[in-house]
Amino acid sequence: MRNRISNRIINLVISLLVAAVDFTGYLFAKLIGRHPRKRCVVFVYHSVSNLQRYRFAAQLDVLVRHARPVSADIAALSDDANHYAAITFDDGIENIVENALPELRKRNIPATIFVVSDMLGGSPGWEYRGANSTLQEKAMSEAQLRELPRDLVTIGSHTATHPFLPLITDEALLRSELFGSRIKLEKMLGRKVTLFSSPYGEFNERVVAACREAGYQRLFSALPFLAFQTPNEFVCGRVGAAPTDWPLEFRLKLAGAYRWVPYAYRLKRTIFPASGQHATKQREVDEHEKIAAPSERIGVR
């Protein structure tokens, strides 16, 4: 716990510096008469409990003050504003219906919910890798999914069973997880499903190609890069968020100031390579991460 808090503080301080540099660049652009570059941050939440609802609501208030809310399926950012933000939820947890959607409705903020199609109404049985576990929660039922308001909520796929996709070597199984999940949700809900969120945020070139073949228009990762920066962007960045984020921490995430994190991790592993029993795991992580950065990687745009 102490190490986790220390890491959050370090990340926050570095992100403050990034935000300061960004603001200086913004002022300089205005000074020379250039239009500041549009930016969009896509948040990914997992759960909003009863006790966390008021914190989530406070975060939404900050969002609407400093950015224009958009849906994650927006074709392109308009020229009406400089700063945009989108809200997404992974896993399709039931308490999103109870606690998050009413707060989103009050502020007219659209959201996208990524659903594990074969786990509806059950408890998440997959390995959880993060600080905000949903293992004690329950997934939405099919009836709850059908009742979600179409004017507020977009449905996306989070695979059929929530596997670690880069490790799937069976092409038929991979297709079932991607294409099978999309078709099942479309038949169930009577609406198009064109967005995909990869479990654990992990993917490789083969997964990206399979997502395209399965008919998805966008694949969302878990790396905090700015989203929708080019036309027809396929792999999109997202920054992890939780109602328990500190107010300044959330504000910096909204500003896109955490986009440095993947580069820092990569640099750290270059300087301090793992050895022994950790080397195999590090190579696995490196393989996934090196193709997950923005456009300088594998044609993810």
N, C-alpha and C positions, 0 to 999 in steps of 0.2 A: 504494500500500500504506500509506504513512504517513497519507494523508488518511482512508483507510478506518478505520485504527486510531484516529485522532483522533475520528472521528465515533462510533465505538463507545464510546469513553470518555465523550464528551459525552452520548450517549444513556443510558449507564449512570448517570451522575451525576444526570441529570434523573429517571430512573426511581427512583433511591434516594429522591429527594424525594417522588415520587408515593407510593412504598411507605410512607414515614414518615407522610404525610397519611392514607393508608388505615389504618395501624395506630392512629393517633390516633382516627380515626372508629370503629374497632372497639372500642377501649377505652371510648370515650364511650357507645357503644351498650350495652355490657355494664354500664356504671355505672348507666345509667338503666333497666336491665332490658329492653331491646329485643333481639330476636334479630338478630344480624348478618345482612346480606343474603348469600344464597348466591351463589357465583361459580364459574364454570367457564372454564378456559383450554384451548383446543384447539391443540395443537402441530401444525405441518406440517414434516416432514422430507422430504428427497429421497433421500439416499444415506447408507449407513453402511459404510465400507470396512473391510477386515480390521484396518488399523492404528487405526481409530477405534472399534472395537467396545468396548474397555474404557472409553473416555470415554462412549459411549452408555450402557453399563451403569451407570456412576456417576451419570449424569443420571436414569436410571430409579429408582435407589435414593433420590435426593433427592425425586423425584416421590411415591413411595409413603410417604415420611416426612411429607410436608407436604400431601398431597391424596389424595382417593379416586379411583382410576382408574375411568373409565366409557367405554362405547363411544360413538362419534360418532353412532350412531343411537338413543341413549337418548330415550325419549318425553318425559321431564321429570326434573329433578333432584329427588331425594328430600329429606326433611327430616332424614336421618340424619347429615348432615355439612354444614359450611359451605363447604368448598373441594373442588372437583372438577377433574379434568384428563383430557383425551382425547388419544390419539396418532393422527396420520394421516401417510400417506406419499403424495406425488404422484409420478406418472410410472411407478410399478410397476417400479422398478429391481431387477435380479436379486440384488444383494448384500443387499437387505432380507431375503430368504429365508435367506441364508447367515449373516448377522451380527446382524440386528435381532430376528427372530422367536425365536431361541433365548433371547435375553435377556428378551424379553417373556414367553415361556412360563415361565421360571424364577420370575417375579414375578406371574404370572397377570394381566398387563395386556393388555386387549383393544386391537386396532388396526384402523384402516381403511386400505386401500390403494386409491388412485384410479388406475385403469388407462386407458391410451390404447389403445383396443380394436383399432385397425388397425396397431399397431406392435409387437405381441407377438413376442418373440424377436429383435427388431432393435435397432439402436442409435438413440438419440434423434436425430432429424434436424432438430428445431425450433430456433429461436433461443432462446438461454438468457439470461435477464436476472436475474443474481444472482451471489452470491459463491461458491456451491457448485455448480458446473456438473456435470451428469451426462452431458455429451456423450461422454465416454470410456467410459461404462458401457454395459451391455446390459440391455434390458428383459426381464422375465420371459417365459417361453414359455407357451403354452396349457397344456401339461402341468403346469408348475409352479403355475399358477393353480388348476388342478383339484385339486391336492394340498394346497392351503392349508387348515389346520384351521378348520372352520366355527365351532368354539366359541371361537376366538381372533381370527379375522380376518373382517372385513366387507369386501366388495368394492364399490367405487363407481366411477362413470365419470369419466374425465378427458377426455372427448370421443373422437372417432374418430381424429383426426390431430393434435391439439394446436394448433389455430389461435388467432389473436387474435380472439375471438368478437365484440367490439363492432364490428369492421370488416367483418363478413359482412353483406352486404345481400340476398343471395339467400336467401329464406325456405326453399326446398327444401334448400339446402346446410346452413343452420342446423339444420333439423330432422334431417338426416342425422347431423350431428355430435352432437346431443343424444339424440333418440329412437332413431336408428339404432344408436348406441353402446350404449345401455341394452339394447335388444332383443338385440343380438348377444351381449353378455355374459351375459344371462339364459339364452339358449339354450345357450351354451357351457358354463355352469357349473351350470345347473339350480337356480339360486337367484335370489331377487328382488334387483334393484339399484335402490335408492331414493335414494341419495346421489350428489351431483354436486360436483365441484371444478372451478372455472373456470380454464383455463390462464392463467398469469401473474396470477391473482387478479382479472382484469378482467371487467367486465360492465356492462350498462346495463339500462334498463327493459325493452327488447325481449328481451334475453337472459333476464332474470328471468321474464318472461311465457312465453317459449318453454320454459324449464325446467319450469315448472308444467305446461304443456300436455304435455310429454314424460313426465310421470308421476313426476318426482322429488319427494321430500318435503323435501329440504334442499339448499341451494346453499352451498358453503363458499368464502369469499373468502380473501384474503391480508392483510387488515387486522387488526391485533392487538386487536380489541375482545373483551370478555367474551362468551361464547356461552351459549345456552340460558337467556336471562334472562326470557323471556316464553313462555307457551304457544304452540304452533304457530309458533314462530320459523322462518322460511324461509331467509333469508340469514344465515349465521353467520360470526362472525369467527374468525380463526386467527392465531397468532403464529408466525413463521418460527423454526425451531430447527435446529441442526446439532451434531454431536458436538464440534465445535471451539469451541462457545460457552464463554466463561470461566465458571467455577463460579458466581460472583456474578451474572453476566449471565443465566445460565439460571435461577437462583433468583428473580431479579426478573421474568423472563418468566413463570415459574410463578405468581408472585403477581399477575399481571395488571398490572404496573406499567409496561408498555410501551404501554398503550392510548392514551396521549397523542400518540403519534408522528404519526398521520394529521392530527390537528388542527394540530400544529405545522407540518407541511409546507404545509398549506393557508394558514395564517397567513403563512408565509414568502413564498409566491407572491403573496399579496395585497399585502404590503409591498414586495417586490422583484419586480415583474412582469418576465417575460422580454421581450425585444425582438429584432427581426431574425429570424435563422434559427431561434432557439429558441422563438419565440412560437407557431408552429403546433403544435409538439410539446407545449408546455405546455398549450395549449387542449385538446388531445386527452386529456392526463392529468387535467386539471381535470374534464372531462366525465365521465370514468370514476369519479373519486374522489368527486365531490359526491353521487352516488347510492349510494355504498358504505358510508356511515356507518350507525350503528344506526338505531333506529326513527324518528328524526326525518326520515329519507329515505324516499321512494317506497313505503312499506308493505312494508319488507323483513322484517317480523316474521311 
